Amino acid sequence: MLSRLKDWLMPGARFDGTTLERRRWLFTVMLWMTASYNFAFYFFENPGYDPYFHVWGAICFVGLFVALRLGLSYGLAVNLGVFLTIFMIDYVAIYTGGINSPAMVWTVVVVLPVIMLLGRRAALFWLAGVLTSNVFILVGTLEGYFNANADLRNNVLLWALGTKVAVVCTAMLIGYFSERMHYLQVSEIDRSNADLEVTHQALIRAQAHKDEFIASVGHELRTPMNAILGLNGILRTELSDRPEDTDVVDHIRRSTEQLLQVINDILDFSQLQAGLLTLHPDDFAVAEAVETVMALYRDTAAAKGLQLTADTRMVDSLWVKGDRQRVIQVLKNLLDNAVKFTTQGRIQVRVQPVGAGVLFEIEDTGIGIAEDRQEQIFNRFEHADVQTNRQFGGTGLGLSICESLVKLQGGLIGVHSTQGKGARFWFQLPLRAVASKDGKAAIEVARTLADRALKILLVDDNAVNLMVARLMLKKCFPKAEVTEATGGAAALAHLRQTPFDLALLDMVMPEIDGLEVVRTLRHDFDAPARQMPVLALTASANPVDRDKCLAAGMNDVLNKPMDQQQLVDKISALLVLASQGRLT
């Protein structure tokens, strides 16, 4: 019974709960404290006014507490309490010396609790109220309405002393409560920060697990893709005289490439979100890069009856320094959308130098994009509309990846479109012009190498990928002697016994992987084997893995699924550099 009464009179623990709960508890303490002061001052004799005034004051403060417990608004209760306190101070001051009354000292502390209970704005309002009451008492005293003479009798001095002691105690309590409230608020913020840090670390771990999972899944998916696409090309060559069969093979290739594009988009998007994707600038011919993309879509556009053209006259001899792969990726994504969303008419690609960069434009006569959707079209998982998504499909990541890649290269991207009439996508990159190179010379180098009896070491633990890579090498370099190894230990054994012109090493293998093999080659072998060109093979699209390969001592990286032209270009470049003694 007593416990329940105590809980009702003093609800809640001292400083527990929310800020509002702590303020309510503090206000309750102040109500009981003020009621207790009034009850105590009833026993101090002061002939200036009726001491029963303090009894009524104590009853009012207790009544205010009861009203608060019965549902009176907290803010209204505090304001009524402050008003009642100022009224009582003024009443006592009027009868005990006016502006000279010891009671006036209460005006110094009456506003302080309001800062903690209601905040600064309410405190400023009541400060104005206190100042107004002081002016009122001052004017009344000066005009003679209130008695300004000090009463020096012992009982009055005792009352004055009690008033000042009470004020000092109240000020100290207010300071204590203020410091305690501040400490609890800081502690609450610290706890919140600690919880946020725990959550932040959990999110980092979750992100790391997600990235690791995506990279692992990507690797496992790209590895069989390498076999499918590689064997597909070989099968198409074998069936070149049977059109019906080659059509089936082409369908397999297109479906596989579509699936590979989805996988690449997911991997790129994950790396862009995590800030892990890095650029690998090199010199390349702008027109040649555009032609590489155009060649991928000519057959598809022709099958739909579309006129696909490219205007590269202004960049025919322009070589620039930039990440050719990422420029091609952006151009490919935009051209892929143009072909997908255009059912009749034309698609035109225009490229021209602009200032200190290059402007790429892809214009089509397709379905277009509504004006109110153009600002969101580069957001992730966005489509022009629901119907478009249902009709054409897609992950909704392509344009988001394009925007991120363009911004990563310091460029700009945008779209101008009229719904039903087509769209013009453009992107501008700050690609620095460099000295042009002789493309014919590169072709001649590749042709010369194809006639040489190269000795190539091919290392991969996957039997199917090993066969695909061997067949591609034999197709590109017919006279080459290809030695196969299914693991790192076997590769090192071959390297100790036979001199090779080039090694192709799979990055991930059991026991001794490609990284360990190349480290051993660079540190433990003698020249000229130590300087032999090494091309890494990996199904990982993570730039971190590329950096690991280069740091271990590999000279370049070829991603799976292997592209035949890239295979020839990279091998040719490495062998030329090796012959010139410029291999790093």
NORQUI-V355535 format. One record per backbone hydrogen bond with DSSP energy under -0.5 kcal/mol. NH is the residue of the N-H (numbers start at 1). CO is the residue of the C=O. If there is no record, write none. Layout:
NH;CO / NH;CO
This chain:
5;1 / 6;2 / 7;3 / 8;4 / 9;5 / 10;6 / 22;18 / 23;19 / 24;20 / 25;21 / 26;22 / 27;23 / 28;24 / 29;25 / 30;26 / 31;27 / 32;28 / 33;29 / 34;30 / 35;31 / 36;32 / 37;33 / 38;34 / 39;35 / 40;36 / 41;37 / 42;38 / 43;40 / 44;41 / 45;43 / 49;46 / 53;50 / 54;51 / 55;51 / 56;52 / 57;53 / 58;54 / 59;55 / 60;56 / 61;57 / 62;58 / 63;59 / 64;60 / 65;61 / 66;62 / 67;63 / 68;64 / 69;65 / 70;66 / 71;68 / 72;67 / 77;73 / 78;74 / 79;75 / 80;76 / 81;77 / 82;78 / 83;79 / 84;80 / 85;81 / 86;82 / 87;83 / 88;84 / 89;85 / 90;86 / 91;87 / 92;88 / 93;89 / 94;90 / 95;91 / 96;92 / 96;93 / 98;93 / 100;97 / 101;98 / 104;101 / 105;102 / 106;103 / 107;104 / 108;105 / 109;106 / 110;106 / 113;109 / 114;111 / 115;111 / 115;112 / 116;112 / 117;113 / 118;114 / 119;114 / 123;119 / 124;120 / 125;121 / 126;122 / 127;123 / 128;124 / 129;125 / 130;126 / 131;127 / 132;128 / 133;129 / 134;130 / 135;131 / 136;132 / 137;133 / 138;134 / 139;135 / 140;136 / 141;137 / 142;138 / 143;139 / 144;141 / 145;140 / 146;140 / 147;94 / 152;150 / 157;153 / 158;154 / 159;155 / 160;156 / 161;157 / 162;158 / 163;159 / 164;160 / 165;161 / 166;162 / 167;163 / 168;164 / 169;165 / 170;166 / 171;167 / 172;168 / 173;169 / 174;170 / 175;171 / 176;172 / 177;173 / 178;174 / 179;175 / 180;176 / 181;177 / 182;178 / 183;179 / 184;180 / 185;181 / 186;182 / 187;183 / 188;184 / 189;185 / 190;186 / 191;187 / 192;188 / 193;189 / 194;190 / 195;191 / 196;192 / 197;193 / 198;194 / 199;195 / 200;196 / 201;197 / 202;198 / 203;199 / 204;200 / 205;201 / 206;202 / 207;203 / 208;204 / 209;205 / 210;206 / 211;207 / 212;208 / 213;209 / 214;210 / 215;211 / 216;212 / 217;213 / 218;214 / 219;215 / 220;216 / 221;217 / 222;218 / 223;219 / 224;220 / 225;221 / 226;222 / 227;223 / 228;224 / 229;225 / 230;226 / 231;227 / 232;228 / 233;229 / 234;230 / 235;231 / 236;232 / 237;233 / 238;234 / 239;235 / 240;237 / 242;239 / 245;242 / 246;242 / 247;243 / 248;244 / 249;245 / 250;246 / 251;247 / 252;248 / 253;249 / 254;250 / 255;251 / 256;252 / 257;253 / 258;254 / 259;255 / 260;256 / 261;257 / 262;258 / 263;259 / 264;260 / 265;261 / 266;262 / 267;263 / 268;264 / 269;265 / 270;266 / 271;267 / 272;268 / 273;269 / 274;270 / 275;271 / 275;272 / 276;271 / 277;271 / 282;322 / 284;320 / 286;284 / 286;318 / 287;315 / 289;285 / 290;286 / 291;287 / 292;288 / 293;289 / 294;290 / 295;291 / 296;292 / 296;293 / 297;293 / 297;294 / 298;294 / 301;297 / 302;298 / 303;299 / 304;300 / 305;302 / 306;301 / 307;345 / 308;306 / 309;307 / 309;347 / 311;349 / 312;310 / 315;312 / 316;313 / 318;315 / 319;317 / 319;434 / 320;284 / 321;432 / 322;282 / 322;320 / 324;322 / 327;323 / 328;324 / 329;325 / 330;326 / 331;327 / 332;328 / 333;329 / 334;330 / 335;331 / 336;332 / 337;333 / 338;334 / 339;335 / 340;336 / 341;337 / 342;338 / 342;339 / 343;341 / 347;307 / 348;363 / 349;309 / 350;361 / 351;311 / 352;359 / 354;357 / 357;354 / 358;429 / 359;352 / 360;427 / 361;350 / 362;425 / 363;348 / 364;423 / 365;346 / 367;341 / 373;370 / 374;370 / 374;371 / 377;373 / 379;376 / 381;396 / 382;379 / 382;396 / 389;385 / 390;386 / 391;387 / 392;388 / 393;388 / 393;389 / 401;397 / 402;398 / 403;399 / 404;400 / 405;401 / 406;402 / 407;403 / 408;404 / 409;405 / 410;407 / 411;406 / 412;428 / 414;426 / 416;424 / 418;422 / 420;367 / 421;418 / 422;418 / 423;364 / 424;416 / 425;362 / 426;414 / 427;360 / 428;412 / 429;358 / 431;429 / 432;321 / 432;430 / 434;319 / 439;437 / 442;438 / 443;439 / 444;440 / 445;441 / 446;442 / 447;443 / 448;444 / 449;445 / 450;446 / 451;447 / 451;448 / 452;449 / 454;452 / 456;454 / 456;481 / 457;502 / 458;456 / 458;483 / 459;457 / 459;504 / 460;485 / 463;461 / 466;462 / 467;463 / 468;464 / 469;465 / 470;466 / 471;467 / 472;468 / 473;469 / 474;470 / 475;471 / 476;472 / 477;473 / 479;450 / 480;477 / 481;454 / 482;480 / 483;456 / 483;481 / 485;458 / 488;510 / 488;512 / 491;487 / 492;488 / 493;489 / 494;490 / 495;491 / 496;492 / 497;493 / 498;494 / 501;455 / 502;455 / 503;533 / 504;457 / 505;503 / 505;535 / 506;459 / 507;537 / 509;507 / 512;510 / 513;511 / 514;506 / 514;507 / 515;507 / 517;513 / 518;514 / 519;515 / 520;516 / 521;517 / 522;518 / 523;519 / 524;520 / 525;520 / 525;521 / 529;526 / 530;526 / 531;528 / 532;529 / 533;501 / 535;503 / 536;534 / 536;556 / 537;505 / 538;558 / 545;542 / 546;542 / 547;543 / 548;544 / 549;545 / 550;546 / 551;547 / 552;548 / 553;549 / 553;550 / 554;549 / 555;534 / 556;534 / 558;536 / 559;557 / 560;538 / 567;563 / 568;564 / 569;565 / 570;566 / 571;567 / 572;568 / 573;569 / 574;570 / 575;571 / 576;572 / 577;573 / 578;574 / 579;575 / 580;576 / 581;578 / 582;577 / 583;577
